[in-house]
Amino acid sequence: NAQQGKLEGGFAFAGSNAYRVDKIISIKELIANLSEEYEKASYNNY
């Protein structure tokens, strides 16, 4: 329901940094982004 904008029948969670969000991505895309950033950070530390 919340995904469809019906907040009275669902839940929407947001933390204190929610204002920083500029897009909503899938979990698959999130994991890919995190993996890429981790690889870059690991490479730069060696």
Phi and psi restraints in degrees (value plus and minus 20) as a CYANA .aco file:
   2 ALA   PHI     -81.8   -41.8
   2 ALA   PSI     -56.0   -16.0
   3 GLN   PHI     -80.9   -40.9
   3 GLN   PSI     -50.2   -10.2
   4 GLN   PHI    -112.8   -72.8
   4 GLN   PSI     -11.8    28.2
   5 GLY   PHI      67.4   107.4
   5 GLY   PSI     -14.3    25.7
   6 LYS   PHI    -114.7   -74.7
   6 LYS   PSI      51.0    91.0
   7 LEU   PHI     -87.0   -47.0
   7 LEU   PSI     -44.7    -4.7
   8 GLU   PHI     -89.5   -49.5
   8 GLU   PSI     -39.3     0.7
   9 GLY   PHI    -130.5   -90.5
   9 GLY   PSI      -9.6    30.4
  10 GLY   PHI    -170.9  -130.9
  10 GLY   PSI    -189.0  -149.0
  11 PHE   PHI    -143.7  -103.7
  11 PHE   PSI     125.8   165.8
  12 ALA   PHI    -156.0  -116.0
  12 ALA   PSI     102.4   142.4
  13 PHE   PHI    -126.4   -86.4
  13 PHE   PSI     117.5   157.5
  14 ALA   PHI    -167.7  -127.7
  14 ALA   PSI     113.6   153.6
  15 GLY   PHI    -109.1   -69.1
  15 GLY   PSI    -192.4  -152.4
  16 SER   PHI     -88.4   -48.4
  16 SER   PSI     -36.5     3.5
  17 ASN   PHI    -122.2   -82.2
  17 ASN   PSI      -5.2    34.8
  18 ALA   PHI     -78.9   -38.9
  18 ALA   PSI     -50.1   -10.1
  19 TYR   PHI     -83.5   -43.5
  19 TYR   PSI     -37.6     2.4
  20 ARG   PHI    -102.6   -62.6
  20 ARG   PSI     -32.0     8.0
  21 VAL   PHI     -90.2   -50.2
  21 VAL   PSI     109.4   149.4
  22 ASP   PHI    -138.2   -98.2
  22 ASP   PSI     -24.4    15.6
  23 LYS   PHI    -183.6  -143.6
  23 LYS   PSI     140.9   180.9
  24 ILE   PHI    -132.8   -92.8
  24 ILE   PSI     106.6   146.6
  25 ILE   PHI    -140.4  -100.4
  25 ILE   PSI     143.0   183.0
  26 SER   PHI     -94.0   -54.0
  26 SER   PSI     141.4   181.4
  27 ILE   PHI     -80.9   -40.9
  27 ILE   PSI     -59.8   -19.8
  28 LYS   PHI     -78.3   -38.3
  28 LYS   PSI     -65.9   -25.9
  29 GLU   PHI     -87.8   -47.8
  29 GLU   PSI     -58.2   -18.2
  30 LEU   PHI     -80.8   -40.8
  30 LEU   PSI     -67.7   -27.7
  31 ILE   PHI     -83.6   -43.6
  31 ILE   PSI     -60.3   -20.3
  32 ALA   PHI     -82.0   -42.0
  32 ALA   PSI     -63.8   -23.8
  33 ASN   PHI     -83.8   -43.8
  33 ASN   PSI     -64.8   -24.8
  34 LEU   PHI     -83.4   -43.4
  34 LEU   PSI     -61.3   -21.3
  35 SER   PHI     -83.0   -43.0
  35 SER   PSI     -63.2   -23.2
  36 GLU   PHI     -83.4   -43.4
  36 GLU   PSI     -64.8   -24.8
  37 GLU   PHI     -84.8   -44.8
  37 GLU   PSI     -58.2   -18.2
  38 TYR   PHI     -83.6   -43.6
  38 TYR   PSI     -64.4   -24.4
  39 GLU   PHI     -80.7   -40.7
  39 GLU   PSI     -64.0   -24.0
  40 LYS   PHI     -83.5   -43.5
  40 LYS   PSI     -63.5   -23.5
  41 ALA   PHI     -86.4   -46.4
  41 ALA   PSI     -60.4   -20.4
  42 SER   PHI     -85.4   -45.4
  42 SER   PSI     -61.6   -21.6
  43 TYR   PHI     -83.5   -43.5
  43 TYR   PSI     -60.5   -20.5
  44 ASN   PHI     -91.2   -51.2
  44 ASN   PSI     -40.2    -0.2
  45 ASN   PHI    -109.2   -69.2
  45 ASN   PSI     -24.0    16.0
